[in-house]
Amino acid sequence: MDSDQFVDALLVAPVAAGVVVVAARSGIGLAGLTDPVTVTTLAAAVCGELSPWSGEHRELAAWLLEQARPLRGLVVDLVDHPGTQWWSQLLDRSAQLVLGDDAVGPPVFTTDRSPWQDYAQRPTACVTSSTALTPVETEPIRSGRHAVAAVGRSDWEPTYPLPQAQLRIHSDARIAEITGPDDWNRLVQRYPHPHHAQQGGVNQNLHECAGIRNGPAPDWADAADDLDGVHFTFAGMLTALFVPTTHDGVLTTLWAPESESTLWLRQVWDEPRQGTAYPPHLDLPGDVAAAISEHVVLADRPRREPLHWLR
């Protein structure tokens, strides 16, 4: 997509809108949005706040989109800034990091066509990696997965000390790149699940709680015949999450990823290089921690009860 299309895509995506609103209202601004660690951590925090199970997803998503509209100028500057080129970067095979159980192995891969896979938009068992944002091992937020762990608003509850390892992906690994909502829809249609035609893939709980019509997910068993991994770029995650998309009569809404990441359907790396484990927890960068804890960005939003960042 060109720059104007990218700006439009960011402004209609709740997570992207939330990141921009947070940065504008907290004073982090363009400088923070072009810093990989800061913007990745903000995105993880916004994803946590937009959890479908919060009871406020619909209201918060709509509010963020409304608040982001006057910030189009900031989004234009953001898209034009060289510091955001990495947002659309395809998989860096030399810089994949894994955390927790994925770092200590052995890896487990299960594509069993269970209904859970449609709901979770991932195989029953797989390895999840995220691209290193910095080569410095002592930095606490080294990847999107690190940011998700540090924010602590995910279903994932890491056990500390948190092991980490680096993977070097084989050059012939077959990767599907998700750069936006259309790519996710195409992947679903490329590998249709046998029961999609009958059930449509919509999870009733998601729909009732958050108004999300997730639609079908790929048949991961079939996908694993052709692919080794599915990579969600940072731009893809920002622009696709919670954005319903319909092509050829098939509706899909990506909702599950919380960071730039890759779902690995099989092992396409040699022995992982083990890094230093993190005890006892990951620390957020100071400016990001302040923006989150003070919650200046959402303080005037009508809500039924204080959100996580206000507690």
C-alpha positions in Angstrom: 0.0 0.0 0.0 1.1 3.6 -0.5 1.6 6.1 2.2 -1.9 7.5 2.1 -3.4 4.1 2.2 -1.2 3.2 5.2 -2.3 6.3 7.0 -6.0 5.4 6.4 -5.4 1.8 7.5 -3.8 3.0 10.8 -6.7 5.4 11.5 -9.4 2.7 11.2 -7.5 0.1 13.3 -8.3 0.3 17.1 -4.8 -0.8 18.2 -3.0 1.6 15.9 -5.3 4.4 16.9 -4.7 3.6 20.6 -0.9 3.8 20.2 -1.2 7.2 18.5 -3.6 8.5 21.1 -1.4 7.3 24.0 1.7 8.9 22.4 0.0 12.2 21.7 -1.6 12.6 25.1 1.3 11.4 27.2 3.9 13.5 25.5 5.8 10.6 24.0 5.0 11.9 20.6 6.7 11.2 17.3 10.0 10.5 19.0 8.6 7.7 21.0 6.5 6.3 18.2 9.7 6.0 16.1 11.6 4.2 18.8 11.1 0.4 18.4 11.1 -0.4 22.1 8.7 2.4 23.0 6.2 1.8 20.3 6.2 -2.0 20.7 5.6 -1.7 24.4 2.8 0.9 23.8 1.2 -1.5 21.3 1.3 -4.4 23.8 -0.3 -2.2 26.4 -3.1 -1.1 24.1 -3.7 -4.7 23.0 -4.1 -5.6 26.7 -6.5 -2.8 27.3 -8.6 -3.8 24.2 -9.0 -7.4 25.5 -12.3 -8.8 24.2 -12.9 -10.1 27.7 -12.6 -6.7 29.5 -16.3 -6.0 29.0 -15.4 -2.6 27.4 -13.8 -3.6 24.1 -16.5 -2.1 21.9 -16.7 1.2 23.8 -13.0 1.6 24.0 -12.3 0.7 20.4 -14.9 3.2 19.2 -13.5 5.9 21.5 -10.0 5.4 20.4 -10.9 5.6 16.7 -12.8 8.9 17.4 -9.9 10.4 19.4 -7.4 9.4 16.7 -9.1 11.2 13.8 -7.8 14.7 14.7 -4.3 13.2 14.9 -4.1 12.5 11.2 -1.2 14.9 10.9 0.8 13.0 13.4 0.1 9.7 11.6 1.2 11.2 8.3 4.5 12.3 9.9 4.8 8.9 11.4 4.3 7.0 8.1 6.8 9.3 6.4 9.4 8.9 9.1 12.4 6.6 8.3 12.2 5.3 11.9 9.0 3.4 11.0 10.3 1.5 8.0 10.9 -1.6 10.1 7.1 -1.8 10.8 6.6 -3.4 7.5 9.8 -5.5 7.5 9.5 -9.1 6.4 10.8 -11.8 8.7 14.4 -11.3 9.8 15.6 -14.9 9.9 18.8 -14.1 11.9 17.1 -12.3 14.8 14.2 -14.4 16.1 13.8 -14.6 19.9 11.8 -17.1 21.9 10.8 -16.9 25.6 9.7 -19.3 28.3 9.0 -22.9 27.3 9.7 -22.1 23.7 13.3 -21.2 24.7 14.1 -24.5 26.5 12.3 -27.0 24.2 12.0 -29.5 22.8 9.5 -27.8 20.5 6.0 -29.2 20.2 3.8 -28.8 17.1 0.2 -29.9 17.0 -2.3 -29.1 14.2 -5.2 -31.2 15.1 -8.1 -29.3 13.6 -9.7 -28.7 17.0 -12.3 -25.9 17.4 -9.9 -24.1 19.7 -7.6 -23.4 16.8 -10.3 -21.4 15.1 -11.0 -19.5 18.2 -7.4 -18.8 19.1 -6.2 -18.3 15.5 -3.2 -20.4 16.1 -2.3 -24.1 16.2 -3.0 -26.1 19.3 0.8 -26.3 19.9 3.5 -24.3 18.1 6.6 -22.2 18.8 6.1 -18.4 18.8 9.1 -16.1 18.1 9.4 -12.3 17.8 12.1 -10.3 16.1 14.9 -8.7 18.2 14.5 -4.9 18.5 18.0 -4.5 19.9 21.1 -6.7 19.9 21.8 -5.9 23.5 21.0 -8.9 25.6 20.7 -6.9 28.9 17.9 -4.7 27.6 14.7 -5.7 29.2 12.4 -5.2 26.2 14.2 -7.0 23.4 11.2 -8.0 21.3 7.4 -7.8 21.1 7.1 -11.0 23.2 9.2 -9.3 25.9 6.9 -6.3 25.8 3.8 -8.5 26.2 5.4 -10.2 29.2 6.3 -6.8 30.8 2.9 -5.2 30.3 1.3 -8.2 31.9 -2.1 -7.9 30.3 -2.0 -11.1 28.3 -3.4 -14.6 28.8 0.2 -15.6 28.8 1.5 -15.8 32.4 5.3 -16.3 32.1 7.2 -18.0 34.9 10.3 -16.2 36.1 13.2 -16.4 35.8 12.2 -16.3 32.1 14.4 -18.2 29.7 15.2 -16.7 26.4 17.0 -18.0 23.3 17.8 -16.9 19.7 16.8 -18.8 16.7 18.5 -18.6 13.3 15.8 -19.6 10.7 16.9 -21.7 7.8 17.2 -19.8 4.5 14.7 -22.1 2.8 12.0 -21.8 5.4 8.6 -21.1 3.8 7.0 -18.0 5.4 3.5 -16.5 4.9 3.7 -12.8 5.7 0.7 -11.0 7.3 1.1 -7.3 6.5 -2.6 -6.3 7.0 -6.1 -7.7 7.3 -6.3 -8.7 3.6 -3.4 -11.1 4.0 -5.1 -12.8 7.0 -8.3 -13.2 5.0 -6.3 -14.6 2.0 -4.5 -17.1 4.3 -7.8 -18.3 5.7 -9.3 -18.8 2.2 -6.1 -20.5 0.9 -6.5 -23.1 3.7 -10.2 -23.4 4.4 -11.2 -25.6 7.3 -13.6 -28.4 6.5 -16.4 -27.1 8.9 -16.2 -23.4 7.8 -19.0 -23.7 5.3 -21.3 -25.0 8.0 -20.3 -23.0 11.0 -18.7 -19.8 9.6 -16.1 -19.9 12.3 -17.7 -17.2 14.6 -17.0 -17.8 18.3 -20.2 -16.9 20.1 -18.5 -15.8 23.3 -16.3 -13.4 21.4 -19.2 -12.0 19.5 -21.4 -11.6 22.6 -18.7 -10.1 24.8 -16.9 -7.8 22.4 -18.9 -7.7 19.1 -16.1 -9.5 17.3 -17.0 -11.8 14.4 -13.7 -13.6 14.2 -14.7 -15.8 11.3 -12.7 -18.9 10.3 -9.0 -19.4 10.9 -6.8 -21.3 8.5 -6.8 -25.1 8.5 -3.4 -25.3 10.2 -2.9 -28.9 9.3 -3.2 -28.1 5.6 -1.2 -24.9 6.0 1.7 -26.9 7.6 1.9 -28.9 4.3 3.0 -25.7 2.5 4.3 -23.4 5.2 6.8 -23.5 8.0 5.7 -20.3 9.7 3.2 -17.4 9.6 4.8 -14.0 10.4 2.7 -11.0 11.6 4.7 -7.8 10.8 4.4 -5.0 13.2 2.4 -3.0 10.7 0.3 -6.0 10.0 -0.5 -6.5 13.6 -1.4 -2.8 14.1 -3.6 -2.6 11.0 -5.3 -6.0 11.2 -6.2 -6.5 14.8 -10.0 -6.0 15.4 -10.6 -4.9 11.8 -13.2 -7.0 10.0 -12.5 -7.8 6.4 -14.6 -9.6 3.8 -13.5 -11.0 0.5 -15.5 -13.4 -1.7 -18.1 -13.6 1.0 -15.7 -14.8 3.7 -15.5 -12.5 6.8 -12.4 -12.6 9.0 -11.3 -10.5 12.0 -7.8 -11.0 13.4 -7.9 -10.6 17.1 -5.4 -12.9 18.8 -1.8 -11.7 18.2 -0.4 -9.1 20.6 2.9 -8.2 19.0 5.0 -8.7 15.9 5.5 -12.4 16.0 5.8 -15.6 14.0 3.8 -18.8 14.6 6.1 -21.8 13.7 4.4 -24.9 12.4 7.6 -27.0 12.4 11.2 -26.6 13.4 13.3 -24.9 10.7 16.3 -23.9 12.9 19.2 -25.6 14.4 20.0 -25.7 18.1 18.8 -22.4 19.8 21.4 -20.1 21.2 20.5 -19.7 24.9 20.5 -16.2 26.4 20.5 -14.9 29.9 17.2 -15.6 31.8 15.3 -12.7 33.2 14.8 -12.7 37.0 12.4 -11.8 38.5 10.4 -9.8 35.9 10.8 -7.5 33.0 10.8 -3.7 33.5 9.1 -1.3 31.3 11.0 1.7 29.9 10.5 4.7 32.2 8.6 7.0 29.8 6.3 4.1 28.7 5.7 3.0 32.3 4.7 6.6 33.2 2.3 6.8 30.3 0.7 3.6 31.3 0.5 4.1 35.0 -0.8 7.7 34.8 -3.2 6.8 32.0 -3.4 10.4 30.9 -4.6 9.3 27.5 -7.9 7.7 28.5 -8.7 9.7 31.6 -11.6 11.5 30.1 -13.2 8.5 28.5 -16.6 7.4 29.9 -16.3 4.0 31.5 -18.1 1.8 33.8 -15.1 1.3 36.1 -11.4 2.3 36.2 -9.3 0.5 33.6 -6.2 -1.4 34.4 -3.9 1.6 33.9 -5.8 3.7 36.4 -5.8 1.2 39.2 
